[in-house]
Amino acid sequence: MGVATNQVLKLGQDILKKGGIKSHLLEASMLLEHCSDMPLDRMVAHPEYHVSKNIKDKFLLLVQRRLNGEPMSYVRQTSYFYSKSYFITRGVFIPRPDTELLVEIAVAEIKKNLSAGVVCLDMCTGGGCVGLTIVGETPNIKRIFLVDNSKKALDCCRKNQKNMGLKTKTKIISSNLFQNVPKIEFDYIVSNPPYVTEEEYRKLDLSIKKYEPKGALFSKSNGLTHIRKIALGGAKALKKGGMIFLEVGYRQAGDVKQLLEATGYENIKSYRDLNKIDRVISGTWKN
């Protein structure tokens, strides 16, 4: 017959609480919901429901993974970005709320473009959250290219591409930056590249360093190597008047502005996130 849902849930909550997980009530509920495919509201409304031994065992395994410090996004294989659910697995960078600003700025600019054939590039796409969100929010995009050099990331991206029904407007490319990108002119380039410095990486939370891919976070030369290469590649790939949007790290805005200006970009702007940090830099390629 199985075990009552409320008993299984209470067991998971107690384990997480003893392990120091502050949001143990919510996390246990989310994990049981993930295991049983039973909506959380039904579990709350019907605590007398029963779950099978298999579900209980699976739930406790996930509880243990969380107890070991594994991020919830990996344990549940789900991450939320721009109010949408995305598939995510270990080895793929977990999207952060700060990156939603990058999407907001890009979407606002792209919507101003009256052309029905806008072509975009999402460089370092990871699981595809940025590019797939942008194409979903801007009907005038003809196609967006989703580029990354990680097989795990691109496998994840393909699943999200399929789940969101966006295969006709998106093309996934395995490439080390611009190496395999088609020689076409893009209207917009958007990127959340690796930009964490060596010093910053050492100070990151252990759960990040243990579980998230270093290659999606760390960049040499004070975190600017990838940004510099993307800016230079963008100068060759953008149409005249095309725009680049870059997410940057804490205290990098000034250096990135100078880099874009020295490369030949104009109308360079910065945008602050909710913490008043310059988080996104945009520039227009020479008219």
VORORO-540222 format. One record per residue (C-alpha): x, y, z negated; residue in three letters. Coordinates in pm, 1 decimal, padded with zeros to 6 digits, always signed. Each point is the difference from the previous one (the first is absolute). Layout:
<milos>
<milo <X,Y,Z>,"Ala">;
...
</milos>
This chain:
<milos>
<milo <+00000.0,+00000.0,+00000.0>,"Met">;
<milo <+00291.9,+00230.5,-00049.3>,"Gly">;
<milo <+00060.4,+00276.0,-00252.0>,"Val">;
<milo <-00215.8,+00304.6,-00071.3>,"Ala">;
<milo <+00118.1,+00307.7,+00186.5>,"Thr">;
<milo <+00011.5,+00214.9,-00311.2>,"Asn">;
<milo <+00221.7,-00252.8,-00178.9>,"Gln">;
<milo <+00247.9,-00017.3,+00285.6>,"Val">;
<milo <+00001.8,+00377.9,+00029.8>,"Leu">;
<milo <+00057.8,+00043.4,-00373.8>,"Lys">;
<milo <+00290.7,-00244.7,+00013.9>,"Leu">;
<milo <+00168.2,+00197.1,+00279.2>,"Gly">;
<milo <-00060.9,+00330.8,-00177.7>,"Gln">;
<milo <+00157.0,-00127.9,-00320.5>,"Asp">;
<milo <+00307.6,-00131.9,+00181.6>,"Ile">;
<milo <+00056.2,+00329.5,+00179.1>,"Leu">;
<milo <-00059.9,+00202.5,-00316.1>,"Lys">;
<milo <+00255.1,-00204.0,-00196.8>,"Lys">;
<milo <+00242.6,+00052.5,+00288.0>,"Gly">;
<milo <-00030.1,+00377.0,-00031.0>,"Gly">;
<milo <-00214.8,+00068.2,+00306.2>,"Ile">;
<milo <-00189.2,+00316.8,-00094.8>,"Lys">;
<milo <-00277.9,-00041.4,+00257.7>,"Ser">;
<milo <-00050.1,-00366.1,-00092.0>,"His">;
<milo <-00381.2,+00017.4,+00010.8>,"Leu">;
<milo <-00016.0,+00138.3,+00352.3>,"Leu">;
<milo <+00285.9,-00207.3,+00137.5>,"Glu">;
<milo <-00135.8,-00329.2,-00131.9>,"Ala">;
<milo <-00337.5,+00079.9,+00157.2>,"Ser">;
<milo <+00162.1,+00085.2,+00333.0>,"Met">;
<milo <+00202.2,-00321.4,-00000.2>,"Leu">;
<milo <-00298.9,-00218.7,-00079.2>,"Leu">;
<milo <-00202.9,+00176.8,+00266.7>,"Glu">;
<milo <+00280.8,-00071.5,+00247.1>,"His">;
<milo <+00014.0,-00369.4,-00093.4>,"Cys">;
<milo <-00371.1,-00071.6,-00007.8>,"Ser">;
<milo <-00125.3,+00228.4,+00278.1>,"Asp">;
<milo <-00266.8,+00099.3,-00249.5>,"Met">;
<milo <-00059.6,+00377.9,-00004.2>,"Pro">;
<milo <+00094.1,+00165.0,-00324.7>,"Leu">;
<milo <-00349.6,+00134.9,-00059.1>,"Asp">;
<milo <-00144.3,-00352.6,+00019.4>,"Arg">;
<milo <+00253.4,-00127.0,-00251.8>,"Met">;
<milo <-00101.6,+00276.1,-00238.7>,"Val">;
<milo <-00372.5,-00051.2,+00058.3>,"Ala">;
<milo <+00020.7,-00379.2,-00032.7>,"His">;
<milo <+00267.8,-00091.5,-00256.1>,"Pro">;
<milo <-00159.3,-00344.4,-00032.7>,"Glu">;
<milo <+00107.3,-00095.3,+00352.4>,"Tyr">;
<milo <+00259.6,-00275.2,+00020.4>,"His">;
<milo <+00321.0,-00029.2,+00200.7>,"Val">;
<milo <+00168.1,-00322.5,+00105.0>,"Ser">;
<milo <+00319.5,-00130.8,-00152.9>,"Lys">;
<milo <+00181.9,+00077.2,+00326.3>,"Asn">;
<milo <-00105.3,+00364.1,-00017.9>,"Ile">;
<milo <+00095.7,+00020.4,-00366.6>,"Lys">;
<milo <+00344.4,-00146.5,+00072.0>,"Asp">;
<milo <+00052.7,+00235.5,+00294.2>,"Lys">;
<milo <-00108.5,+00294.4,-00214.1>,"Phe">;
<milo <+00244.5,-00087.2,-00278.3>,"Leu">;
<milo <+00283.2,-00032.6,+00251.8>,"Leu">;
<milo <-00073.0,+00350.1,+00127.0>,"Leu">;
<milo <-00020.9,+00127.4,-00357.4>,"Val">;
<milo <+00345.8,-00144.6,-00063.5>,"Gln">;
<milo <+00141.3,+00164.4,+00312.7>,"Arg">;
<milo <-00133.6,+00333.8,-00119.0>,"Arg">;
<milo <+00139.4,-00066.8,-00346.6>,"Leu">;
<milo <+00342.4,-00050.5,+00158.3>,"Asn">;
<milo <-00016.1,+00353.2,+00137.8>,"Gly">;
<milo <-00110.1,-00067.7,+00357.2>,"Glu">;
<milo <-00202.1,+00295.6,+00134.9>,"Pro">;
<milo <-00376.7,-00053.4,+00022.4>,"Met">;
<milo <+00004.7,+00075.1,+00371.7>,"Ser">;
<milo <+00215.8,-00307.7,+00062.4>,"Tyr">;
<milo <-00184.7,-00221.3,-00245.9>,"Val">;
<milo <-00335.4,+00079.5,+00164.3>,"Arg">;
<milo <+00144.8,+00049.0,+00351.5>,"Gln">;
<milo <-00199.4,+00320.8,+00015.0>,"Thr">;
<milo <+00092.6,+00367.1,-00009.6>,"Ser">;
<milo <-00221.4,+00305.7,+00032.9>,"Tyr">;
<milo <+00090.5,+00297.4,+00214.7>,"Phe">;
<milo <-00219.5,+00286.4,+00114.7>,"Tyr">;
<milo <-00304.8,-00174.3,-00154.3>,"Ser">;
<milo <+00057.5,-00313.1,+00207.2>,"Lys">;
<milo <+00116.3,-00348.4,-00093.7>,"Ser">;
<milo <+00318.6,-00131.5,+00162.5>,"Tyr">;
<milo <+00157.5,-00343.7,-00003.0>,"Phe">;
<milo <+00344.8,+00004.6,-00159.9>,"Ile">;
<milo <+00256.1,-00266.9,-00084.7>,"Thr">;
<milo <+00335.1,-00017.8,-00175.6>,"Arg">;
<milo <+00275.3,+00132.2,+00220.4>,"Gly">;
<milo <-00218.9,+00285.6,+00123.4>,"Val">;
<milo <+00010.2,+00348.2,-00150.2>,"Phe">;
<milo <-00306.0,+00084.3,-00210.5>,"Ile">;
<milo <-00160.3,+00326.0,+00121.5>,"Pro">;
<milo <-00008.9,+00287.3,-00249.8>,"Arg">;
<milo <-00270.8,+00263.1,-00048.2>,"Pro">;
<milo <+00257.7,+00272.8,+00076.1>,"Asp">;
<milo <+00014.3,-00122.6,+00360.2>,"Thr">;
<milo <-00365.9,+00088.2,+00049.9>,"Glu">;
<milo <+00116.6,+00361.0,+00035.8>,"Leu">;
<milo <+00203.7,-00102.9,+00304.9>,"Leu">;
<milo <-00314.5,-00145.9,+00154.9>,"Val">;
<milo <-00212.8,+00303.7,-00087.8>,"Glu">;
<milo <+00244.3,+00243.5,+00160.5>,"Ile">;
<milo <+00045.0,-00210.6,+00313.1>,"Ala">;
<milo <-00373.5,-00063.2,+00043.5>,"Val">;
<milo <-00078.6,+00372.1,-00034.2>,"Ala">;
<milo <+00250.2,+00088.7,+00273.1>,"Glu">;
<milo <-00095.8,-00282.7,+00234.4>,"Ile">;
<milo <-00367.5,+00096.9,-00020.1>,"Lys">;
<milo <+00092.8,+00342.5,+00135.8>,"Lys">;
<milo <+00125.7,-00165.1,+00317.8>,"Asn">;
<milo <-00282.3,+00010.9,+00255.3>,"Leu">;
<milo <+00158.0,-00266.8,+00219.6>,"Ser">;
<milo <-00174.4,-00337.6,+00006.7>,"Ala">;
<milo <+00327.4,-00178.8,+00071.4>,"Gly">;
<milo <+00212.7,+00072.1,-00306.9>,"Val">;
<milo <+00288.9,-00243.5,-00048.1>,"Val">;
<milo <+00166.0,-00034.9,-00341.4>,"Cys">;
<milo <+00283.0,-00189.2,-00167.4>,"Leu">;
<milo <+00006.5,-00123.9,-00358.7>,"Asp">;
<milo <+00366.9,-00066.5,-00072.7>,"Met">;
<milo <+00081.2,-00233.4,-00294.4>,"Cys">;
<milo <-00363.9,-00105.8,-00010.1>,"Thr">;
<milo <+00037.1,-00277.9,-00259.4>,"Gly">;
<milo <-00341.9,-00156.6,-00049.1>,"Gly">;
<milo <-00149.0,+00256.9,+00239.2>,"Gly">;
<milo <-00190.6,+00209.1,-00253.2>,"Cys">;
<milo <+00106.2,+00338.3,+00138.0>,"Val">;
<milo <-00044.2,-00069.6,+00370.7>,"Gly">;
<milo <-00318.4,-00203.1,-00032.5>,"Leu">;
<milo <-00157.3,+00263.4,-00223.4>,"Thr">;
<milo <+00090.3,+00277.7,+00241.4>,"Ile">;
<milo <-00147.1,-00176.5,+00303.7>,"Val">;
<milo <-00313.3,-00078.6,-00199.5>,"Gly">;
<milo <-00041.9,+00364.9,-00094.9>,"Glu">;
<milo <+00071.5,+00156.8,+00339.8>,"Thr">;
<milo <-00219.9,-00115.3,+00293.1>,"Pro">;
<milo <+00209.0,+00196.0,+00254.7>,"Asn">;
<milo <+00300.0,-00232.0,-00040.3>,"Ile">;
<milo <+00045.8,-00216.7,+00308.4>,"Lys">;
<milo <+00268.0,-00218.7,-00158.0>,"Arg">;
<milo <+00232.3,-00006.7,-00298.1>,"Ile">;
<milo <+00319.0,-00207.7,-00007.8>,"Phe">;
<milo <+00076.8,-00165.3,-00334.9>,"Leu">;
<milo <+00373.7,-00056.9,-00033.6>,"Val">;
<milo <+00207.4,-00184.6,-00259.6>,"Asp">;
<milo <+00300.9,-00233.8,-00009.9>,"Asn">;
<milo <-00136.7,-00229.5,-00273.2>,"Ser">;
<milo <-00172.9,-00319.9,+00112.7>,"Lys">;
<milo <-00187.1,-00026.6,-00331.7>,"Lys">;
<milo <-00124.1,+00356.1,+00034.4>,"Ala">;
<milo <-00113.6,-00048.3,+00359.8>,"Leu">;
<milo <-00178.7,-00327.0,-00082.8>,"Asp">;
<milo <-00184.2,+00189.2,-00270.3>,"Cys">;
<milo <-00067.9,+00285.6,+00241.3>,"Cys">;
<milo <-00149.4,-00240.6,+00256.9>,"Arg">;
<milo <-00242.6,-00134.6,-00257.0>,"Lys">;
<milo <-00110.0,+00351.2,-00095.3>,"Asn">;
<milo <-00025.6,+00095.9,+00366.6>,"Gln">;
<milo <-00232.6,-00296.9,+00057.9>,"Lys">;
<milo <-00201.0,+00049.0,-00319.2>,"Asn">;
<milo <-00069.4,+00362.3,+00089.9>,"Met">;
<milo <-00090.5,-00074.4,+00362.2>,"Gly">;
<milo <+00262.6,+00237.6,+00140.0>,"Leu">;
<milo <+00193.4,-00226.5,+00237.9>,"Lys">;
<milo <-00108.9,+00186.9,+00313.6>,"Thr">;
<milo <+00137.7,+00333.4,-00122.8>,"Lys">;
<milo <+00317.6,-00121.9,-00167.8>,"Thr">;
<milo <+00315.1,-00176.0,+00115.1>,"Lys">;
<milo <+00242.4,-00163.5,-00242.6>,"Ile">;
<milo <+00369.8,+00010.2,+00086.8>,"Ile">;
<milo <+00292.6,-00169.6,-00170.8>,"Ser">;
<milo <+00284.9,+00247.8,+00024.0>,"Ser">;
<milo <+00292.2,+00144.2,-00191.3>,"Asn">;
<milo <-00130.4,+00356.0,+00007.7>,"Leu">;
<milo <-00023.7,+00110.3,+00368.0>,"Phe">;
<milo <+00200.4,-00288.9,+00147.5>,"Gln">;
<milo <-00296.8,-00189.9,+00151.9>,"Asn">;
<milo <-00248.8,+00285.7,+00018.1>,"Val">;
<milo <-00132.5,+00060.1,+00355.1>,"Pro">;
<milo <+00149.1,+00299.0,+00179.2>,"Lys">;
<milo <-00316.3,+00206.5,-00000.5>,"Ile">;
<milo <-00076.8,+00348.5,-00130.4>,"Glu">;
<milo <-00188.5,+00009.4,-00326.9>,"Phe">;
<milo <-00231.3,+00275.5,-00115.3>,"Asp">;
<milo <+00066.1,-00074.0,-00367.5>,"Tyr">;
<milo <+00247.0,-00197.3,-00209.0>,"Ile">;
<milo <-00088.3,-00084.0,-00360.0>,"Val">;
<milo <+00232.4,-00171.5,-00243.6>,"Ser">;
<milo <+00029.4,-00100.0,-00362.7>,"Asn">;
<milo <+00361.2,-00119.9,+00025.5>,"Pro">;
<milo <+00238.1,-00129.9,-00265.3>,"Pro">;
<milo <+00129.7,+00307.8,-00184.4>,"Tyr">;
<milo <+00091.4,-00106.7,-00354.0>,"Val">;
<milo <+00358.6,+00088.2,-00093.2>,"Thr">;
<milo <+00241.5,-00246.7,-00158.9>,"Glu">;
<milo <-00026.1,+00178.6,-00334.7>,"Glu">;
<milo <-00380.4,+00006.4,+00016.2>,"Glu">;
<milo <-00013.2,-00368.4,+00092.0>,"Tyr">;
<milo <+00200.3,-00096.4,-00308.2>,"Arg">;
<milo <-00255.1,+00181.2,-00217.5>,"Lys">;
<milo <-00310.0,-00156.6,+00155.5>,"Leu">;
<milo <-00228.0,-00217.2,-00209.8>,"Asp">;
<milo <+00121.3,-00360.3,-00020.9>,"Leu">;
<milo <-00322.8,-00130.7,+00156.6>,"Ser">;
<milo <+00071.3,+00207.4,+00311.4>,"Ile">;
<milo <+00361.1,-00113.1,+00032.3>,"Lys">;
<milo <-00091.0,-00362.1,-00069.0>,"Lys">;
<milo <-00297.1,-00035.2,+00234.0>,"Tyr">;
<milo <-00004.9,+00273.0,+00266.8>,"Glu">;
<milo <+00235.3,-00004.3,+00301.8>,"Pro">;
<milo <+00303.8,+00221.2,-00051.4>,"Lys">;
<milo <+00020.0,+00060.9,+00373.6>,"Gly">;
<milo <-00333.2,+00182.2,-00007.8>,"Ala">;
<milo <+00116.0,+00230.1,-00279.3>,"Leu">;
<milo <+00372.7,+00070.8,+00007.8>,"Phe">;
<milo <+00183.2,+00211.1,+00255.0>,"Ser">;
<milo <+00366.4,+00102.3,+00006.7>,"Lys">;
<milo <+00141.7,+00354.1,+00007.8>,"Ser">;
<milo <-00209.0,+00126.4,-00290.8>,"Asn">;
<milo <-00310.9,-00163.5,+00141.3>,"Gly">;
<milo <+00020.5,+00179.5,+00334.4>,"Leu">;
<milo <+00143.7,-00258.4,+00242.2>,"Thr">;
<milo <-00334.9,-00130.4,+00127.7>,"His">;
<milo <-00157.3,+00345.8,+00009.9>,"Ile">;
<milo <+00291.6,+00132.9,+00204.0>,"Arg">;
<milo <-00020.5,-00286.8,+00249.8>,"Lys">;
<milo <-00376.8,+00037.0,+00034.6>,"Ile">;
<milo <+00030.6,+00375.3,+00056.8>,"Ala">;
<milo <+00265.3,-00053.7,+00268.8>,"Leu">;
<milo <-00197.6,-00279.7,+00163.6>,"Gly">;
<milo <-00313.2,+00210.6,-00013.2>,"Gly">;
<milo <+00174.6,+00278.5,+00189.1>,"Ala">;
<milo <+00033.7,-00240.7,+00293.3>,"Lys">;
<milo <-00341.1,-00164.9,-00037.1>,"Ala">;
<milo <-00233.2,+00294.9,-00061.4>,"Leu">;
<milo <-00171.2,+00207.4,+00266.1>,"Lys">;
<milo <+00085.4,+00367.8,+00002.1>,"Lys">;
<milo <-00228.9,+00145.8,-00261.4>,"Gly">;
<milo <-00038.5,-00340.5,-00165.1>,"Gly">;
<milo <+00018.5,-00024.6,-00377.3>,"Met">;
<milo <+00183.9,-00211.0,-00255.8>,"Ile">;
<milo <-00126.1,-00063.8,-00354.8>,"Phe">;
<milo <+00237.0,-00141.2,-00261.2>,"Leu">;
<milo <-00057.4,-00101.5,-00358.6>,"Glu">;
<milo <+00305.3,+00100.3,-00202.3>,"Val">;
<milo <+00131.4,-00056.1,-00349.1>,"Gly">;
<milo <+00027.4,+00223.4,-00301.9>,"Tyr">;
<milo <+00242.5,+00288.8,+00069.1>,"Arg">;
<milo <+00049.5,-00100.0,+00365.9>,"Gln">;
<milo <-00227.1,+00258.0,+00162.2>,"Ala">;
<milo <+00268.3,+00266.5,+00043.5>,"Gly">;
<milo <+00248.4,-00240.1,+00157.2>,"Asp">;
<milo <-00263.0,-00147.7,+00231.3>,"Val">;
<milo <-00113.0,+00345.3,+00115.2>,"Lys">;
<milo <+00359.3,+00090.9,+00085.5>,"Gln">;
<milo <+00046.3,-00333.3,+00176.3>,"Leu">;
<milo <-00309.8,+00052.3,+00216.7>,"Leu">;
<milo <+00098.8,+00356.2,+00080.9>,"Glu">;
<milo <+00353.7,-00103.8,+00096.2>,"Ala">;
<milo <-00142.3,-00274.9,+00221.9>,"Thr">;
<milo <-00215.9,+00248.1,+00190.2>,"Gly">;
<milo <-00342.0,-00019.0,-00164.0>,"Tyr">;
<milo <-00202.2,+00316.2,-00052.1>,"Glu">;
<milo <-00289.7,+00116.2,-00218.0>,"Asn">;
<milo <+00126.6,-00212.2,-00289.4>,"Ile">;
<milo <-00237.9,-00025.3,-00295.1>,"Lys">;
<milo <-00011.3,-00173.8,-00336.4>,"Ser">;
<milo <-00302.9,-00126.4,-00191.1>,"Tyr">;
<milo <-00023.5,-00063.6,-00373.7>,"Arg">;
<milo <-00158.7,-00299.7,-00166.1>,"Asp">;
<milo <-00216.5,+00008.6,-00315.1>,"Leu">;
<milo <+00315.2,+00019.7,-00213.4>,"Asn">;
<milo <+00107.8,+00318.8,+00181.1>,"Lys">;
<milo <+00287.2,-00184.4,+00169.7>,"Ile">;
<milo <+00079.7,+00070.3,+00365.3>,"Asp">;
<milo <-00096.5,-00343.5,+00130.5>,"Arg">;
<milo <-00060.9,+00042.0,+00375.2>,"Val">;
<milo <+00202.4,+00192.5,+00257.0>,"Ile">;
<milo <-00126.9,+00065.4,+00351.6>,"Ser">;
<milo <+00169.3,+00147.8,+00304.8>,"Gly">;
<milo <-00087.0,+00071.3,+00362.9>,"Thr">;
<milo <+00230.3,-00104.2,+00280.9>,"Trp">;
<milo <+00117.4,+00284.5,+00226.1>,"Lys">;
<milo <-00271.4,+00150.5,+00217.1>,"Asn">;
</milos>
